[in-house]
Amino acid sequence: MKSISNLWNMNPAEDYIINQEEPFKTILLQLQVLVESTVPGVELKYKYRIPFYYLKGKPFCYLNVSPKKGYVDVGFWSSAHLSVHLDKMVTEGRKVMRSLRYHTLEDLDADVFLAVIKDAETVNHKGFWK
């Protein structure tokens, strides 16, 4: 029997998403829809063994499941330059990288997420460091 990824010829990033356990799969699928329908030109790649969006050839954000800790982490490459909803973002021992974390689909506030990715889109050209 063929795997789901072979049936639809998915890239490894899509394969990562579709093969996650619930609730992570549903959260990732919703995030994927939000990112791809909001940020024109993003490209989903598989980097560092996780789905990683690129915008105009530069890293944009990643989607990472932490099954042991029970959340999906959305990290923003240009987070040093972000200016909205910083109070909702997690740094947890990281010097520069900030992320939004979702334990359940209900945790995902689309308005907050969309505001952050739109902000990230405007500062993505500035890079990782401030």
Phi, psi and omega in degrees: 000137180281149175285164179302320183297326179287328181296321183252004178054050181283155173280167183301329179294316178294322177299317177304313183294309188290339181263009177283154173286159173284149005274001187299319181300313181296320178297312181298318179297319178295317178298319179300314179298315182297314181295309187289336179269352184252324185250101181298137174085002178292148180235125180274119178239174177242100182233145178057028178067024177217161174293130184224121177275140175241144178231120182052041177081000181246148177303141181242296177204160178236160176239120183226131177265132173245088185297326180294323180266348172078039179210164169256130181252127175247104182263143183249121184301319183264029187298339177297339184254359182290151183227358182244144176053035178298333180291343180260359184260153183250137174249322175036069175081000179264142184283322186238314188294133173240152179213162170256141181236140182228120177271329179222163177297327180295335178291337186281103176271104186302323180297316178295312182300314181296321178297319180292316182289330175292320176297315180299323179297321182285339182248003186299329179292344183280344175090191188281314185267155176268000000 
